[in-house]
Amino acid sequence: MATKYCAQCEQYLDTSKFWKNKARHDGWQTHCIECQKRYDKDNPEQRARRTKRWKDKRDPLAKYKGGKAQDALEQFMAGDDVTVVFTDDIEGVLEDFLGEEE
């Protein structure tokens, strides 16, 4: 079996002791599962931020959840008429989207 060095506990361990990570050149996390679990337990706020970023990246509607935007989204999904007010200059975006008409 292949081995990998854990940067936290400074030991060479079997790769089955590491989580996979496609972003890394070797395909494995830099810390072993045991060290990562210990870190997550000692740093719950960091774990919560990392989990939120992960969920937001994978949920395209995450930025609309909560508050008025979620209410409008739920109304729209239910088929009700929804009035949307833009606070930014939207004309340029609409021109790009619709194409310039001359």
N, C-alpha and C positions, 0 to 999 in steps of 0.2 A: 504494500500500500504506500501511497505517496504521503509525505510529511510536509508540514508547514510550520513556520516560526510564528508564535504568538508574541506580538509586540508588548502586550500587557504583562503576562506572567513569565515572559522570556524563556519559553520552553518550546522544543520541537514536538509537535503533536501530529497525530494522524489527521488527514483532511476531513474525516468524518466528524471531527470535533469542532468544525468551523461551519458557519452558514455560508451559502453561496451568495456571490455578488457579481453579476454580469459586468458591472462597470470596472471591476479590478482586472488588471492584466492576467492574473492567474486564475480568476474566477471565484476567489474566496475572500471572505472578510479578513481584516487585519488582526482582529482579536478573536480568540476562541469563544465558543458559546458560553462557557462558564464565566469568563471574564466579562463578556457583554451583558449577561444577566446580572452580574454583580454591579456593574456600572449603572445599568438601568434602575436597579433597586435603590442605589445610593443617590441617584439624580432623577427623581420622578418628574420634575419640571422640564428637564431637557427631553426626556422620553415623550412627554405630552406634546411638546413643540414639534418633535420629529414625526410623531404619529399624525398630528394635524396637517403638517406640510404634505405628508404622504397621501392622506385622504383628500385634501384639497386638489392635489395634482391629478388624482384619478376620478374626481367627481366634477364634471363640467358645470354642474349647477350649484356648486358649493358657494360661489360668491353671491348667489341670489337667496340663499337660505338665511332666515332670520330677519325680522322686521318687515318694513313695507315692501321690500323687493319680493320676499317670500309670499306675502299676501297677494301681491299682483300676479306672481307666477301661478299660485294656486287658483286664482280667479280665471286666469287665461286658460289653464289646463281644464278647468270645469266648463269652459265655453262661454263664460261671461264676458261682457265688454269691459275692457281695461283701458284706463287713461294713463298714459305714461308721460311724465314731464322730465325733459332732459335739462340738466343744469349747465352742461358744456355746449360749446358750439358744435352742432351735429351736422351742419350743412356740408362740410368737406367730406365727412364720412359717407353721407348719403350720395354725394356726387360720385365718389369713388365706387360705391356699391352699385348704383344705378347706371353709371356711365354718363358722361357729359352729353347732354342733348343740345343740338344747335339747330 
